[in-house]
């Protein structure tokens, strides 16, 4: 009983020591017994290039990274949804009954096996699966998928566009603003030089096609001589 009281009195201290590891079977384990935890055979991501990663608590960030990657969803997108939905508050409840980090309604949560909506792992697992379903349903169209997450998939499917509901349009805009897409590092693209323009040659007249350069010749029988004073003399009498 004493141990239970102590544990209940300091839940935050225990949660701060929780780490996520992945076992050899692919199971995600969250534990505060770091020394006795299974060795992470797969890397557990703890860093990300999106700005919300720094704002999110480290334990939650690691969990979101692992769950998102397991389902092939960009963790930055999941963070943007959580930021918009609950501002990282696991106890959030909307006036429509949506609960937890990703604000799942009971029907949607039950669809993906969520029993405790305030358990971060269950809530994020269910929310990520639903987000993946919507992205596949709307063929990767992010705006329609986000609108469906907010207003319902059937309404968006029937309209074929974002419903003209202020709450939904604002929701899509906010998630978009919070979503910072990561880019892989690499060498900057080099723009190839533009090819030199090809100038067509002007047509040449047949007579000018192969011009013949004739050497300057003196008149027949005329000889040119220069004396010792530099005087040039032309004469029909050749030099001796």
Secondary structure, DSSP 8 states (H G I E B T S, - for coil): -HHHHHHHHTHHHHHHT-EEEE-TTS-EEEES-TTTS---SS------SSTHHHHS-HHHHHHHHHHHHHTT--HHHHHHHHHHHHTT-TT-B-TT--BTTTTB-HHHHHHTT-S-TT-HHHHHHHHHHHHHHHHHHTTT-HHHHHHHHHH-HHHHHHHSS--S-HHHHHHHHHHHHH---------------------------GGGTT---------TT-EEEE-TT--EEEESS---
